[in-house]
Amino acid sequence: MADHEGQQLTPREMVRAHLYPALATISTLALVIGVVQLAPISQQARQFNACIESTADAQQAMLKRQNSPTAKAGRRSIADCYGL
């Protein structure tokens, strides 16, 4: 450090000088690890949404062919995508 040239730093000064960079590094690593762990969840949600949309569209088209104005395709689409 420029203001301490030629001087020996006390342990307290050493801690104070290195605490912020150490905590910033730990924080950055925690953020990166959290993002990496969320990636598979995001992918699963994207696939599930695509499944529901395509299944609901197909069921809605089938209901239109059957002239059923009161039936809804949404609940059955969720069950189909979950494999129930």
N, C-alpha and C positions, 0 to 999 in steps of 0.2 A: 504494500500500500504506500502511496506517495507520502502521506502525512506521517508515516511511521518508519521511514527509512532509517536503518541503523539501530532501531530499537527492537527489543524483544517484546512481543505481545503477551499480555497476561491471558490465562485461560478464559476469563470472562470476555475479553476483547476478541479472542479467537472464535468463541461461540457466536458472539454478536456479528462478527464479520462473515461467518459462513452459514448462519441460520437461514437467512432469506433464500439464498440459492439452493440450499438443501431442501427446504420446504417447497420451493417452486418446482424442483425436480420431482419430488414425491407426488405433488399435486398433478403435474403433467402426466406422469406415469399412471396414476389412478384414473385420470380422464381417458387416456388411450385404452387402458384395459377395459373400462366400462363400455366404450364405443365398440370395441372388438367383440365383447360379449353380447351386445345388443344386435349385431349384424344377423345372426341366425333367426332371432325372433322377428326381425323386420322381414326377412325373406319368407318365413312361414306365414306371416300376416298377409303379405302380398299374394302368395299362392292361394291362401284361403279366400281372400277377397275375389280373386279371379274365378275360383271355383264357384263361389256363391253367385256371382254375376252371370256366369255362363249357365249354371243350373237353373237359376231363376228365369232367365230369358227363355230357355227351352221349355220350362214348365208353363210359363206365361203363354207361349205360342200354342202349347197343347191345350190349355184352358180356353184360349180364343177359338180354337177349332171345335171345341165341345160346346161353345156358346154358354159358358158358365161365368156370368158377370160378378158373382159374389165370392168366388173362390180366390184365395191368395196363394201365391207360389213361394213367398219368402220363408215361411217356417219350414216347409218341406226341403227347401234348398239347403238350409243349415244342417238339417238332419242327414241329408245325403252327403254333404261335404265332410261331416264328422264320421261318416260310415255307419250310421245308425239305421 
